[in-house]
C-alpha cells in the first residue's frame, strides 16, 4: 500500500516534494496544505486537493507522513511540533545553532502523540552531516572541511535586494579551487573564510541608481560580504531572468586523516554534490526520510530522530535481501 | 569502560585493526589470535598477548567484539559463523556474489548465540555500498557508476606473479580521467570495461626470462587483463621495493539522476576515497562498526547486520546530543 504523503507549504520546497513523490512509486500525494487561499493554488498533481493549513488536523489518519516545507526562521519551530501531534512528520530545519532546541520541542510532541518525527533532513544539514559523522567515526585523527557551491545563496541574494537602488539580484557562492586542491592533497591547510569561498553577485540596478554606491554597499557589508572576495556585475532584468533563474547549489565535505601505528599514512574521504536544483534535491532527501519515518512508525517507534538515528536500509523501497544482493 | 577488542588473524588487515584501536580511546586491544605459532608473532601493542586461534572460544566473556581479519575465500565463510557462537564479531567479507549466503550462515549462528555480527564492513563492500544506497534512495531515477583506483589490486598482482619467469610484480588499477569527467558532466555515458579503467603493471623478471612472452601473457590474460588497456613496465626488485611497497587504493562512487516534474534538472552525487593504505582504512571502518556491534549487543540486539542496518550514530563515540550539536 502506497505511503500517503501530505505537504504543508507549497513554495519551491513543497513543489520539489511533489516532484519527488512522483519519482517514488511507493508513495502517493494525499493532499497539499497552504496558508494562502487554497482556491488560488494550482498544483502539478492531477486529482489531488489543496486544503487550508487549518484543516490539516482533521485529516489525521488519512496521511501517513506530513512533510513540512516552511522556513526554518518563522515556520518550522512552531509547525513541526504542532503537526507531530497528529502525524508522522519530516522537516528540513536548517538553522544549525538551534537544532538542539528544535529537537527537544519536536521530540516531546512526537513522543507524546506516538509519532515519528525526522528533523533537519536535506543536504546540509542532512547528507553533509551524515558524511561528517561517518568520516569522523572512521578517521578519528583527522580534520573536516566543508565547502559550499557553486550555488545560489538565498540569504545573500536577499541581502543584495535590500540595498537602496537595487531592483533585483542573485548571489553565487563559489568554492576556491586552489583551496579544494590543497585540502585534497592532505596538506591540512588552515584556511580563512576568504581563502575558502568567493562571492559573485549579479545585480539589476534601478534606473538612475548610483552603481558605485551599490557595489560599495555590497562588498563592504559585514557578515555577508566583507570577509570575502566579492565581485559585482550589473546586468539587465532580462539577463537575470534568462541566465540566473535556476537555483543550483552543491558543495564538498572532505575529511583528511591519518592511519598507521605512527600516523604514517594519509587518507582523504570526499563527498560532493552538484545540483541543478537545490530545493528539488533537498525534497528528494526528505522523501527518502519520509519513507523511513513511516516504516519506523509502523514498527512502533516514536519521537524525534535525525539522519544520524536512522539505519540506511529504511530509506530504500527495496527489502534487506535485495539490498544485500544488489548494493552491498 | 573501554571496548575490549580481539583480533583473529594478524596480516595487513589485522595489523591495521591494531592501529585503529590505538586511534580510538574508547577501545582497547584485549588479545590477538593467530593460526601461526603464537610465540613467533610479534605485535605492536605492548603488554597484549598473542594466543593460538584454538584458544579463542575459551576467552568468551573477556572480549566484547572479535574482529575477523582472514580472507574472504578460505577463512571467513567458516570463521565468522564459528566465532559468532562465542562473540560479537565483525568481518570484511568482500566476495560480493556470496554475501547473501554468508549473511544467512552468520545470522543463524549469531541469532542462536545471542550475539551481534556485522559482515562486509570496509569500503567496498562498506562505505561504497552505503553511498550507493543513500544515492539510490534519494535519486530513484538515476544511474550508478563505480570506479576503483588508483590503487594496488592484490588479485591482479598475484595473477602476474603466477606467470612463469616473473619474480615479483605489482598491479595498479587506474580510473580513466575522461570517463570520470563524462560521468560527472551528467551525460550518462555507457562505458565499457576498457573505457573505465586502465591497468599498469610493474614486473620484476627472473634472470634470462623472456620479457616479451611475459608481457604477452599479462596483456592477453582473460578476465584479469584482456579487457583492459594494460601497460607493463619491467623494473628491478630494488625499484619495486623502493617505489611500490605501499598498498594505496581508493575510488569513486557516482550517481547521476534527475529531479523536477519533467526530469528537467540533473544532479550529481559523488563519494570518493584516496587512501595511502587500503588495509588500514578498511580496518578503520571495521573499528567503527565494532563499536556499533558492541552497543547494539548491549541494547539486546542479536543476529547478522550489514552497514545498511546500522544507524550512523552507533559508529561514533560521541552521544546523540553532542552529535546533533556539532555535526548535524
Contacts between the chains, C-beta under 8 A, distances in Angstrom:
chain1	res1	chain2	res2	distance
A	16	B	259	7.1
A	18	B	261	7.7
A	19	B	259	6.1
A	19	B	260	5.6
A	19	B	261	5.1
A	20	B	259	7.1
A	22	B	261	6.9
A	23	B	140	5.2
A	23	B	141	5.4
A	23	B	259	7.4
A	24	B	140	5.8
A	44	B	261	5.4
A	96	B	328	7.0
A	99	B	324	5.5
A	99	B	325	7.2
A	99	B	328	5.4
A	100	B	321	6.7
A	100	B	324	5.8
A	100	B	325	5.5
A	103	B	324	5.9
A	120	B	328	5.8
A	125	B	328	4.7
A	127	B	134	7.0
A	127	B	138	7.6
A	127	B	269	7.9
A	129	B	327	5.7
A	129	B	328	4.6
A	130	B	134	7.4
A	130	B	312	5.9
A	131	B	271	7.8
A	132	B	327	4.9
A	133	B	312	5.1
A	133	B	313	7.4
A	133	B	315	7.2
A	133	B	316	6.0
A	133	B	323	6.5
A	133	B	327	5.2
A	134	B	127	7.0
A	134	B	130	7.4
A	134	B	288	8.0
A	134	B	312	6.1
A	134	B	315	6.8
A	136	B	316	6.7
A	136	B	327	7.0
A	137	B	288	4.2
A	137	B	291	7.7
A	137	B	312	7.7
A	137	B	315	3.8
A	137	B	316	4.8
A	137	B	317	7.8
A	138	B	127	7.6
A	138	B	281	7.5
A	138	B	284	4.9
A	138	B	285	5.3
A	138	B	288	5.4
A	138	B	315	7.8
A	139	B	284	6.2
A	140	B	23	5.2
A	140	B	24	5.8
A	140	B	317	7.7
A	141	B	23	5.4
A	184	B	274	7.3
A	259	B	16	7.1
A	259	B	19	6.1
A	259	B	20	7.1
A	259	B	23	7.4
A	259	B	276	7.5
A	259	B	277	5.6
A	259	B	280	3.7
A	259	B	281	6.0
A	259	B	283	7.5
A	259	B	284	5.7
A	260	B	19	5.6
A	260	B	277	6.3
A	260	B	280	5.7
A	261	B	18	7.7
A	261	B	19	5.1
A	261	B	22	6.9
A	261	B	44	5.4
A	265	B	275	7.7
A	265	B	276	3.7
A	265	B	277	4.1
A	265	B	280	5.7
A	266	B	276	5.0
A	267	B	273	7.2
A	267	B	274	6.9
A	267	B	275	4.8
A	267	B	276	6.1
A	267	B	277	7.3
A	267	B	280	7.8
A	267	B	281	5.3
A	267	B	284	7.9
A	268	B	272	7.9
A	268	B	273	7.1
A	268	B	274	4.2
A	268	B	275	7.8
A	269	B	127	7.9
A	269	B	272	7.8
A	269	B	273	5.9
A	270	B	270	7.7
A	270	B	271	7.2
A	270	B	272	4.8
A	270	B	273	7.7
A	270	B	274	7.7
A	271	B	131	7.8
A	271	B	270	7.2
A	271	B	271	5.2
A	271	B	272	8.0
A	272	B	268	7.9
A	272	B	269	7.8
A	272	B	270	4.8
A	272	B	271	8.0
A	273	B	267	7.2
A	273	B	268	7.1
A	273	B	269	5.9
A	273	B	270	7.7
A	274	B	184	7.3
A	274	B	186	8.0
A	274	B	267	6.9
A	274	B	268	4.2
A	274	B	270	7.6
A	275	B	265	7.7
A	275	B	267	4.8
A	275	B	268	7.8
A	276	B	259	7.5
A	276	B	265	3.7
A	276	B	266	5.0
A	276	B	267	6.0
A	277	B	259	5.6
A	277	B	260	6.4
A	277	B	265	4.1
A	277	B	267	7.3
A	280	B	259	3.7
A	280	B	260	5.7
A	280	B	265	5.7
A	280	B	267	7.8
A	281	B	138	7.5
A	281	B	259	6.0
A	281	B	267	5.3
A	283	B	259	7.5
A	284	B	138	4.9
A	284	B	139	6.2
A	284	B	259	5.7
A	284	B	267	7.9
A	285	B	138	5.4
A	288	B	137	4.2
A	288	B	138	5.4
A	291	B	137	7.7
A	306	B	324	6.1
A	306	B	328	5.9
A	307	B	312	7.2
A	307	B	328	7.6
A	308	B	311	6.8
A	308	B	312	5.1
A	308	B	313	4.2
A	308	B	320	7.1
A	308	B	323	5.4
A	308	B	324	7.2
A	308	B	327	7.6
A	308	B	328	7.0
A	309	B	311	5.2
A	309	B	312	7.9
A	309	B	313	5.5
A	309	B	320	7.2
A	310	B	311	5.7
A	311	B	308	6.8
A	311	B	309	5.2
A	311	B	310	5.7
A	311	B	311	4.7
A	312	B	130	5.9
A	312	B	133	5.1
A	312	B	134	6.1
A	312	B	137	7.7
A	312	B	307	7.2
A	312	B	308	5.1
A	312	B	309	8.0
A	312	B	312	7.9
A	313	B	133	7.4
A	313	B	308	4.2
A	313	B	309	5.6
A	315	B	133	7.1
A	315	B	134	6.8
A	315	B	137	3.8
A	315	B	138	7.8
A	316	B	133	6.0
A	316	B	136	6.7
A	316	B	137	4.8
A	317	B	137	7.8
A	317	B	140	7.7
A	320	B	308	7.1
A	320	B	309	7.2
A	321	B	100	6.7
A	323	B	133	6.5
A	323	B	308	5.4
A	324	B	99	5.5
A	324	B	100	5.8
A	324	B	103	5.9
A	324	B	306	6.1
A	324	B	308	7.3
A	325	B	99	7.2
A	325	B	100	5.5
A	327	B	129	5.6
A	327	B	132	4.9
A	327	B	133	5.2
A	327	B	136	7.0
A	327	B	308	7.6
A	328	B	96	6.9
A	328	B	99	5.3
A	328	B	120	5.7
A	328	B	125	4.7
A	328	B	129	4.6
A	328	B	306	5.9
A	328	B	307	7.6
A	328	B	308	7.0
